[in-house]
Amino acid sequence: MTASPSPGRRTGSARRPGWLFLARRLGVYALTAWAAATLNFVIPRFMPGDPADVLIRQVQQQTGQLPPQSVIDSYRAFFGDPRKDLLGQYLDYLGNVLHGDFGLSVHFYPVPVADLIGQALPWTLLLAGTTALLGFTVGVLLGVAAGAKPGSRRDSIALPVSAFLGALPYFWIALLALYLFAYRLNWFPLQGSYDNSLEPGVNLEFAASVLHYGFLPVATMVFVGFAGWLIGMRNMMVTTVTEDYVLLARAKGLPSRQVLLRYAARNAMLPSVTGLAQALGGVVGGVIVTEVVFGYPGMGGLLVTSVTAHDFPVMQAVFLLLTITTLAANFVADSVYVLLDPRTREAR
């Protein structure tokens, strides 16, 4: 007779649903990435003109005459002839994207788009990641403090202040901070990401320069962005502190700090973890505005330049990478959620 597994031991089948959950989510994200790539291919083709026409006009403005027909044909062959069947263009586009080939920039011709992305993307990831983590951390900690004792003085102050800050237009705060702290007080530089007189590298002087140049953009985004996390975490804490398992922990005589952090805050934070990844799309949008306002050399400035110059290859690459980055962050949040919440690993 086969021995039955003990009740306290998890079987392999009981552990699989957590990984199956992630596998299903990964399939959804892969489908979403394909849809984003398809829209990224279709939308620019509704815009007037094409990259080859833009490049031909640039050559005409520089030389005063049209380039030879052979050169025009080569431009169209390279950037994609709009007279070619749409399905053929689409298949070529997907094949190039899968190989990491985004073509050449029209505005910065003949610089590859991948080189431009490689220069701009790290700055955007640094700015967006720092802003998201700091805003999340500050908002969650203040939300825990406010929601631990509903109706207290700090709770009464935190709610209206966070609601007021969350309603402020970000670009207005950024312009005000730039005028006051950079232009008037000269505490921070007006634009850039580091001192151009320094050689980029892993050294203390360069890191200090990056922190100095990036402090004001990050601070303005965190100043406006933490309010949403504070309100959400405070509301969850108000509900969680009255749950039976929290009351039982208090009845056992556990220290108040342990009950607050290990029992109440840990469970109240689960929706915020998921919301962190979902909010990355808004953070990226705010980062683009930030980079334009502060002259930060990231994807936002590159996107504005490409839209102004009708640089379709760069536009497509920027939009696609921003979408893929947001999807990747959401998948990471789903993975963390599975680890934090044992209920997602239980068999159903």
C-alpha positions as a printed Julia matrix, in Angstrom:
348×3 Matrix{Float64}:
  0.0    0.0     0.0
  1.41   3.38   -1.0
  1.97   5.76    1.87
  0.01   8.97    1.59
  1.91  12.22    1.95
  1.77  13.83    5.35
 -0.67  16.73    5.7
  2.1   19.16    6.63
  4.25  18.4     3.58
  3.63  20.19    0.29
  3.51  17.98   -2.76
  4.93  18.97   -6.13
  1.44  19.45   -7.52
  0.68  21.95   -4.79
  3.69  24.03   -5.77
  3.1   24.03   -9.5
  0.22  26.52   -9.7
  2.5   29.39   -8.59
  4.84  28.73  -11.5
  1.93  28.05  -13.82
  0.54  31.43  -12.81
  3.81  33.1   -13.83
  3.93  31.09  -17.05
  0.42  32.22  -17.97
  1.31  35.81  -17.15
  4.45  35.53  -19.26
  2.32  34.37  -22.18
  0.0   37.36  -21.71
  2.97  39.74  -21.64
  4.46  38.13  -24.76
  1.15  38.62  -26.57
  1.01  42.22  -25.35
  4.57  42.83  -26.56
  3.63  41.49  -30.0
  0.56  43.76  -30.09
  2.71  46.74  -29.06
  5.25  45.93  -31.8
  2.43  45.67  -34.34
  0.93  49.03  -33.33
  4.42  50.48  -33.35
  4.71  49.39  -36.97
  1.27  50.57  -38.05
  0.9   53.98  -36.35
  3.89  55.77  -37.96
  2.63  54.7   -41.37
 -0.46  56.83  -40.87
  1.78  59.88  -40.56
  2.44  61.88  -43.73
  5.68  61.13  -45.58
  8.24  58.45  -44.84
 11.86  58.33  -43.58
 13.28  58.25  -47.08
 11.41  61.45  -48.04
 12.72  63.19  -44.9
 16.3   62.21  -45.71
 15.91  63.28  -49.34
 14.68  66.7   -48.19
 17.64  67.02  -45.85
 20.07  66.26  -48.66
 18.27  68.75  -50.91
 18.49  71.49  -48.26
 22.2   70.85  -47.75
 23.21  70.58  -51.42
 20.54  72.69  -53.08
 19.49  69.9   -55.45
 17.84  66.51  -55.39
 20.13  63.49  -54.99
 20.48  61.19  -58.02
 17.72  58.66  -58.63
 20.05  55.82  -57.74
 20.63  57.38  -54.31
 16.89  57.91  -53.84
 16.26  54.27  -54.72
 18.9   53.17  -52.21
 17.3   55.31  -49.5
 13.92  53.75  -50.16
 15.38  50.27  -50.26
 17.07  50.83  -46.9
 14.32  52.64  -44.97
 11.47  50.71  -46.56
  9.6   51.59  -49.7
  6.03  52.65  -48.81
  4.94  51.24  -52.18
  5.98  47.75  -51.07
  3.2   45.45  -49.8
  2.4   46.1   -46.15
  2.74  42.47  -45.1
  6.27  42.31  -46.5
  7.22  45.46  -44.63
  5.69  44.07  -41.44
  7.56  40.77  -41.64
 10.83  42.58  -42.35
 10.18  44.86  -39.37
  9.48  41.97  -36.97
 12.57  40.12  -38.16
 14.76  43.17  -37.62
 13.3   43.83  -34.16
 13.89  40.25  -33.05
 17.53  40.65  -34.09
 17.83  44.0   -32.27
 18.22  45.89  -35.55
 16.3   49.17  -35.49
 17.94  50.58  -38.6
 19.68  53.93  -39.05
 18.53  57.27  -37.71
 17.26  59.74  -40.29
 18.05  62.85  -38.28
 21.49  61.61  -37.17
 22.19  59.7   -40.37
 24.12  57.39  -40.66
 24.22  56.68  -36.9
 22.48  53.37  -36.01
 19.37  53.73  -33.86
 20.75  51.1   -31.48
 23.71  53.38  -30.71
 21.41  56.3   -29.9
 19.26  54.07  -27.69
 22.35  52.71  -25.98
 23.41  56.23  -25.04
 19.99  57.44  -23.85
 18.36  54.37  -22.26
 20.7   54.01  -19.24
 19.97  57.59  -18.14
 16.21  57.06  -18.42
 16.36  53.77  -16.52
 18.46  55.41  -13.82
 16.05  58.33  -13.48
 12.86  56.25  -13.67
 14.14  53.49  -11.39
 15.43  55.86   -8.74
 12.25  57.92   -8.82
  9.94  54.9    -8.65
 11.8   53.23   -5.78
 12.19  56.4    -3.73
  8.59  57.5    -4.28
  7.33  54.01   -3.42
  9.51  53.71   -0.3
  8.7   57.18    1.05
  4.98  56.84    0.32
  4.66  53.34    1.8
  6.56  54.2     4.99
  4.53  57.36    5.55
  1.35  55.42    4.73
  2.22  52.81    7.35
  2.82  55.54    9.92
 -0.43  57.31    9.06
 -2.62  54.2     8.87
 -1.27  52.56   12.03
 -3.45  54.88   14.12
 -6.44  56.08   12.07
 -7.74  59.46   13.19
 -4.53  60.45   14.9
 -2.89  63.83   14.36
 -0.36  62.54   11.84
 -3.14  60.74    9.96
 -5.21  63.93    9.86
 -2.22  65.86    8.48
 -1.02  63.22    6.02
 -4.28  62.82    4.1
 -4.95  66.44    3.04
 -1.26  67.17    2.4
 -0.82  64.09    0.19
 -4.05  64.81   -1.68
 -2.88  68.38   -2.33
  0.57  67.28   -3.55
 -0.91  64.57   -5.76
 -3.12  67.12   -7.5
 -0.25  69.45   -8.44
  0.76  69.45  -12.13
  4.18  67.84  -12.31
  5.56  70.03  -15.09
  4.66  73.13  -13.05
  6.59  71.83  -10.03
  9.54  70.95  -12.26
  9.65  74.39  -13.87
  9.3   76.09  -10.48
 12.11  73.99   -8.97
 14.33  74.64  -11.98
 13.76  78.39  -11.74
 14.23  78.61   -7.96
 17.02  76.14   -7.19
 18.95  76.14  -10.48
 18.45  79.6   -11.97
 17.97  81.84   -8.93
 19.94  80.07   -6.18
 22.37  78.3    -8.53
 22.44  75.22   -6.27
 22.0   72.8    -9.15
 22.87  72.87  -12.87
 20.24  73.94  -15.39
 20.67  70.95  -17.69
 22.71  67.84  -18.35
 23.42  64.62  -16.48
 27.03  65.18  -15.37
 29.9   67.62  -15.66
 31.21  67.41  -19.23
 34.73  68.13  -18.03
 34.78  64.74  -16.29
 35.58  61.43  -17.93
 32.65  58.98  -17.48
 33.65  55.93  -15.49
 33.39  54.11  -12.2
 34.91  56.66   -9.85
 33.73  58.76   -6.94
 34.05  62.13   -8.69
 31.89  61.06  -11.64
 29.28  59.46   -9.34
 29.1   62.64   -7.27
 28.56  64.68  -10.43
 25.75  62.35  -11.57
 24.07  62.67   -8.17
 24.41  66.46   -8.25
 22.9   66.77  -11.72
 20.18  64.21  -11.07
 19.11  65.32   -7.6
 16.68  68.03   -8.7
 14.86  65.94  -11.38
 14.49  63.02   -8.97
 13.44  65.2    -6.03
 10.69  66.96   -8.01
  9.22  63.66   -9.24
  9.34  62.07   -5.78
  7.82  65.21   -4.25
  4.73  64.79   -6.41
  4.72  61.01   -6.83
  4.86  59.72   -3.26
  1.4   61.07   -2.4
 -0.47  58.34   -4.27
  1.49  55.6    -2.5
  0.86  57.25    0.87
 -2.92  57.37    0.41
 -3.12  53.82   -0.92
 -0.96  52.34    1.83
 -2.76  54.31    4.53
 -6.16  53.01    3.37
 -4.91  49.42    3.31
 -3.38  49.79    6.77
 -6.67  51.09    8.2
 -8.33  47.85    7.06
 -5.47  45.51    7.97
 -4.87  46.66   11.56
 -8.36  45.44   12.48
 -7.93  41.95   10.99
 -8.15  38.95   13.32
 -4.55  37.82   12.8
 -3.27  41.28   13.77
 -5.49  41.39   16.86
 -4.3   37.88   17.78
 -0.66  38.96   17.47
 -1.34  41.87   19.8
 -3.13  39.55   22.23
 -0.07  37.29   22.33
  1.92  40.22   23.64
  4.19  40.66   20.62
  5.98  44.02   20.41
  3.92  46.72   18.69
  6.66  47.36   16.13
  6.77  43.69   15.15
  2.98  43.5    14.86
  2.88  46.65   12.77
  5.65  45.7    10.33
  5.54  41.9    10.15
  1.8   41.33   10.3
 -0.07  44.48    9.3
  2.29  46.3     6.92
  3.49  43.16    5.11
 -0.04  42.18    4.11
 -1.2   45.73    3.43
  1.75  46.24    1.08
  0.76  43.5    -1.4
 -1.51  45.72   -3.56
  1.19  48.41   -3.55
  3.77  45.95   -4.94
  1.51  45.24   -7.9
  0.69  48.92   -8.24
  4.4   49.76   -8.37
  4.86  47.99  -11.69
  1.56  49.28  -13.05
  2.62  52.82  -12.15
  5.9   52.52  -14.03
  4.11  53.55  -17.21
  3.14  56.83  -15.57
  6.63  57.19  -14.12
  8.15  56.75  -17.58
  5.77  59.41  -18.92
  6.82  61.74  -16.12
 10.47  60.97  -16.81
 10.04  62.02  -20.43
  8.66  65.38  -19.29
 11.45  65.63  -16.72
 14.16  65.05  -19.3
 12.71  67.75  -21.53
 12.38  70.29  -18.69
 15.81  69.62  -17.19
 17.63  68.92  -20.46
 18.42  65.39  -19.24
 19.99  63.26  -22.02
 17.58  60.32  -21.89
 14.87  58.75  -24.01
 12.57  61.75  -23.54
 14.91  64.17  -25.27
 15.62  61.6   -27.97
 11.89  61.08  -28.52
 11.17  64.81  -28.81
 14.01  65.22  -31.3
 12.83  62.26  -33.38
  9.21  63.48  -33.47
 10.29  66.98  -34.51
 12.58  65.6   -37.23
 10.12  62.89  -38.37
 12.78  60.31  -37.53
 10.51  57.26  -37.75
 13.13  54.57  -36.96
 14.06  56.3   -33.69
 10.41  56.91  -32.8
  9.56  53.26  -33.31
 12.52  52.07  -31.25
 11.8   54.46  -28.35
  8.1   53.6   -28.15
  8.77  49.87  -28.37
 11.51  49.87  -25.73
  9.43  51.93  -23.31
  6.59  49.44  -23.72
  8.86  46.41  -23.28
 10.44  47.97  -20.18
  7.02  48.54  -18.59
  5.92  44.98  -19.4
  9.13  43.57  -17.93
  8.58  45.57  -14.74
  5.02  44.24  -14.48
  6.25  40.67  -14.86
  8.84  41.2   -12.13
  6.09  42.58   -9.86
  3.94  39.5   -10.56
  6.89  37.28   -9.66
  7.48  39.16   -6.4
  3.75  38.95   -5.63
  3.87  35.16   -5.94
  6.76  35.07   -3.47
  5.11  37.46   -1.0
  1.59  36.01   -1.09
  1.51  32.23   -0.43
 -2.1   32.07   -1.62
 -0.96  32.41   -5.24
  1.09  29.21   -4.83
 -1.76  27.13   -3.5
 -3.47  24.61   -5.77
 -6.94  25.52   -6.83
